[in-house]
Amino acid sequence: MSNETTSPSNINDPYRHVGLVLNPDGTLTRLRNIPNTAPSLGTSVLTKDLTINPSNKTWLRLFLPRTALSSNPNKLPLIVFFHGSGFIVASASSTMFHDLCVHIAETVNAVVASVDYRLAPEHRLPAAYDDATEALAWIRTSDEEWLTRHVDYSSCFLMGNSAGATIAYFAGLRAAEKARDLEPLKIKGLIVRQPFFGGSERTESELRLENDANLPLCVTDMLWELALPRGVGKEHEYCNVKGGSEKLEMVKELGWRVLVSANEGDPMVDRAKELVALLKEKGVKVVCDFDEEGYHGVEHSDPSKEKRLLRVLKDFVYSSHA
């Protein structure tokens, strides 16, 4: 996959591009077979699934580095991860996200909790944001041994890629408002990888990469139409980078750091730059990682780009952890 243009037929049919059929009742038939990976006691990273809310069928997958089982292990940072895919497909068990979380746990030496949230349009926003908030509360009170024995609750990070980055960001704004309620869980920072924001005005990168092979503009429009509450536009607070910006004062006061990571070949890169500008304007500590090369989701198909991301991530976590 690269920044080639899409075929004319797919440009005119974003549902076909993503492998979806929109049903008359507003639900989706998801045609694309996304490979899944089951939890296992792997060689370097152990994984297990845990239920968060049976009614909403939400759960998370824990990733524990095997080195944490040594006789005198140090407690590890916790990275709460939210997968991408436009709010509408995939899960915490999808192989592409499972493998990324394994590599994060292994390389960063952290416990990773990958949250499986409800998908749109069957569950429109703010359902995913609500599920993210509930996941943090669940982690705070859980007696799960992998958490209680191996996690440093004073060093928690919220991370996501694409729509998952947007979930992590808005969940972080909510958590900043109620930081005391989350104790002893203390968030040190947000890791926002290729964030998926929208707006009524097109950015330069959206127009330049309108027919991008990975994320054409017609698909981003469709995703927001399916994810947002019915009848609202892309200036809505659940979508726009400025949504909830009044809460950034609390993020600043708490001393959180925010890593914003993006690639110049991603149509969403200018939205990430807008976020950086907003964070700096509000006095929030920002770490920028803008790669001149790479497209949306490049870390899932280019091992060299994944390794680069993991290095940036490790540096960020441990400079915040210190």
Helices and strands as residue ranges (DSSP letters): H 8-11, H 14-18, E 20-22, E 28-30, E 45-53, E 58-65, G 66-69, E 76-82, H 95-104, I 105-109, E 111-116, H 127-141, H 145-150, E 151-161, H 163-177, H 179-182, E 187-193, H 204-208, H 217-227, G 245-247, H 248-254, E 257-263, H 269-281, E 285-291, G 298-300, H 303-321
